[in-house]
Amino acid sequence: MKAIVVKKPGEVALCERPLPTPPAGFARIKVKAAAICATDLEVIDGNIPANYPLIPGHEWSGIVDAVGDPADKDWVGKAVIGSSDVVCLKCPACRSGNWRYCKEFEEIGFRRDGAYGEYFLAPVYGLCEKPDHVPFDTAALCEPLGVALGTLKKADAAFGQSLVIYGAGSIGLCMLAAAKAMGLGKTVVIATSTARLSVAKEMGADYTIATKEQDALAEVKRLFPDGVDLVVDATGIEECIQNSLKMARKGGTIALAGYGRGKQMSIRMDDIHINNLRVVGAGNNWNQHATALQLMAEGKVDLSPFISARLCREEFQTGLDLARNRPVGFVKALFIHE
């Protein structure tokens, strides 16, 4: 099969790889759509631990082509999305649903080959059947939507709460989509420039702030003089996190959903202490992919505005360049396969 392979950090090529054989408990997925995530670029650059050579890709949809256990044969031929978490299912963490705490945890696209190939292996326990009316391309975005749903769940987001989202990348915009579906109140999306804020407006943001043109802190204080109920940082940038602490109301919540790339950062502790803020770490999907698919199926979330480019596997360098350079209006590039 053909696959986009990161041979080592900084070296990516389209290669021939053996067709994987599913062991018991796994399904072989024929990939229909695979989205390029910013963390895939981190894998390519060597900034995230990975098992090289590696086929990236953890945002996907496809059709079950084969299974390793005859007991799972009913999955064959079904259109699916699924979890990219490979875990033991036996430990206390797994039994409580906290798969990411499993000591045997490995993630498809990082430690195991992912969906940038024609086929890959996924655990049967994480599969969800895709309804026919949900397209394969948007279904592949259940993973980042699941990250947003998991973040809002961890932050105890509630109906009617005011919300500021720092960042208008795919996670920030998924946060907006999830917040709208959950019935949160007035919502602000902040980004460096207006490049993606038009998408945020299209998706229902009540206010948008471009920090190159406006003072984000002053503008949020103008809109919410008593502060915001919930601030989600989807950037992992020090200044944005520092401002998030100043935007929240007394007793408010800050959810840190951005990847900090291992950087040391400084915050003003009194912003948290004096104002009794609740700061929540909120990375990853946390088993929310089924809920994400349900919201799509019910028409409560439409992520089609995210899809900026549909490419074939041979155009991988174009897709990676788009994801890295993020031209005006760009959100996501997907590899689409017939």
N, C-alpha and C positions, 0 to 999 in steps of 0.2 A: 504494500500500500504506500501511497504518497503521504508524507508528513512534513510539517515545518518543524525543524529540529534546532534547538540551541545546543550546538556541539560543545561549547564552552562559553563563559561570559564574553559577550561581544561578537560571537560568531554564530550566525543563523543561516540555515540553508534549507531548501526543499530537497528531501532525501527519500529514497526507498527504504522502508522499514518492514520487518516481518509482520504479518497479520497476527494480532494477539489472540491467544486462546483463553477463554474465560475459565477460571477455576470454580469450584463449588461456591455458591453465594454471590457470584458476579455475572453480569451480562455484558455482552459485546454490543456496543452502540455504534450504529452507522450514523455518522455525524451529518446533520442537516444544516445546522447553524452554530457558529462559534464566535463569540464576541471577544474583541481585544480589550483587555482591562489594563489599567495603569500598572497594576502589580505584575502583569506579564512583562512589561518593560523593565521592571525592577529585577525580575528573574533573568532577562536577557542581559542586563547590565551587571549582574552578579551581586546585587545589593540585598537579595533575599536568598537564604540557604535553599539549595535545590540539588537534585541528583542529576548531574550532567553525564552524558548527553541526555537531554530532556525534550519531550514534546509538551509545550505549554497548553493552556486552555482549560479554564474551570467554569466558564459561562457558556452553556451549551444546550442544545436540544437535538433529538435524533430519533432513530427507530431501532428497537431491539432486534439484533441480527442473530444472536445465539446466546445461550445460557450454559453455565457450567454444571448446573444441577437439574436433572430431568423434572424434579418437583416444581421448577420455575418455568416450565415450558410454555405456560399460558402467556408469558410476557412477550414471547417471540412475535414479531410483526407489529407490536404496539408502538405508537408515537409517544415519546416520553421526555420529561426533564427529570432532574434528580439531584441528590446531594453529591458533592465531590469529596465528602468526608469518609475516610476509610478508618474504621474503628473496630474494637473487639466485641462490642455489644454485651459484654459480660460484667465489666467492672461497675462499681457504684456510680461513677460519673456517667457512663453510658446508660445505665438503667434509670437514671434521673433525667435523661434527655440532654445532658451537657456533654455532647460528643467531643467538643473541643478540649475537654479536660482529660480525655482518655490518654493514658500513658503510651498507647500504641498508635495514637492518631497520626495519620498521614493524609495529605491533601492531593487530590488529582490535579495535575498541572504544576505541581511544585516538587513533591517527592515521588509522584507516580505520573506516568505519561498521561497527557490530557487530550483535549478535543481539537487541537490543531492538525490532527491526522484524519485520515478517512474513517478510521475506527479507533475506539479506545474501550477500556474496561471500566465499568462502574458497578458499585455494590447494588444488588437487587433490593436490599432493605430501604434504600433511599430513593427508589424510582417512584415517579408519579405519572399516571397516564395523562397525556395532553388531549384536551377536547379538540375536535376537528376545527372548530371556529376560531381557535387561538393559533395564529400563524407561528411557524417554527422560528422566525426571526425574533419576534417579540418574546416568545417563550424562552429563548436563550437568555433573556434578561431577568428571569426569575431569581437568579443568584444575587445580583446587586439589589434588586427590590427586596429580597430576603434580608440583606444586610440592613437596609433601612427599617424594615419591620422589626427586626431584632433590636436595633438601637432604640426605637421608640418604645418598645416593650420594656427594655431595661431601664429607660428613663421614666417609666410609669406615665407616659404621655396620655392625656385625657381630653375628652370632648370639650371643645371651646377654649382650650389653652392657647395663649399666644406663643408664637414660635419664630425664632431666628435661625436660619441655616447659613452657616459660613461655608461657602464653596458651591459652585454650580457645575461641578463635574458630574459624572454619572451617579455617584453616591449621594451627593447633595440634591440632585434633581429627583432621584428615587425617594429621598427623604420627603421631598415636597409632595410627590405623588402619593406616598403612604399617608402623610399627614392629612391630605385632602380626603382620602378614602376613610380615614378614621374620624373625621369631623373636627379636627383641631380648628382653632379660631384664626385670627389675623396672622398671616405668615409673611416673613421677610426673607428674601434670598440675597446674600451678599457675595459678590465676586470682584476680582481685580478690575475687570473691564466689562463692557456691555456684550462681549462676544457670545456668551451663552445666556445672558439674562433675557434675551428675547424668547428663548425656549422656556425659561422659568415663567415668564408672563403668559405664554401660550398655555402652560400647564396650570395656571390659576394662582400664581403668587400675587398676594395683595400689594406688596411693595418690593422693589428691587433697588439695590444700592451698588454702584460701581465705585470701588475705592479709589480709582485713579481720578475720579471726578468729584467725589463727595467724601466727607469725613464720616465714616461708618458709625463710629461711636456717637457722635453728635446727632446724626440722623436718627439712629435708633432711640436715643433719649428724647428726641423731639416727638417721635411717633408713640413711644411708650414711656411717659415721664416717670412712672413708678417701676419701670423695669419689665422684663419679659419673663414669662413663666418658664420657658424652656429654650435653651440655646444649644444647638448641635453644631459642633465644629467638624466639618468633613474635609479639612485641609491638612491637618497635622502641622500647621505653621505656627511658630511661637507667638508672633504678634496677634494672630487671629485668636489663639487660645487666651492670651492676656486680655484682649478686648471682650471675649465671651464672658469672662468673669465679671467684667464691669457692666455688661448689658443686662444680666439677670436681675430679677427683683430679689428683695430680701426673702430668703427661704426658697429661692428658685433652684432650678436644676441645669447643669451643664453636662452634656454627653459628648465624650471625646471619641469620634468615629473616624478620625483621620489618621493616616499612617505617618508617623514621625521620622521614619528613615533612620532610627537609632540615634537621633540627635539629643544632646543634653539641652534642656530648656529651663528658663527661670520664670517663676510666677511670683506675684505678690501674695503671700500667704494670708494676709489680713483681708484681702478681697473675699476669700472663702470663709475665714474664721468669723469676722465681724458680721458678715451678712448671712451667716448660717446656710451657705450654699451646699448643695449636694452635687458632687462631681462623680460622674459614672464613666468608667472605661467601657467602650462598646464597639468592639471590632467583630467582624465575621458575620456569617449568616445565621448560625444558631438554630438550624432546623426549621427555618421559616419558608423554605421553598414551596411547600405544599400550599401554605396560605397565600403566597405570592401568586401562584398559578390560579388559585380560586378567585382572587381579586380580578385577575385578568379575564377569567372565564365569565365572571359576572358583570364585566364591563365597568367595574369601579376604578380600574387603573388602565390607562392606555400609554404605553411607552413607545409607540411608533414615532413620536417626534424625536426620540433619542437617536434613531438610526440615520446616520449621516452618510454612510457609504456601505454598499453591499459589493463584496469583492469575491473573486474565486481564490482558491488556495495559491495559485501561481502568482497572484498579485500581492503576496504577503508583505513585500517591502513597502509597497504603497500604503498598505494598511497600517504598518508599524510607524511609518513616517507621519501619517495623519494623526495617529494617537500621540505621538511624541510632540509634534509641532502645533497641534490643536488650532487649525485655522478658524476664522470667525464663523460661529454657528455650529462648529463641529462638536459632537458629543461622543458617538460610538461608531466604530467601523466593525462590520461583521464579515466573516467568511461564510458564504452561502453555497450549499452543495445540493445539486439536484439528485 
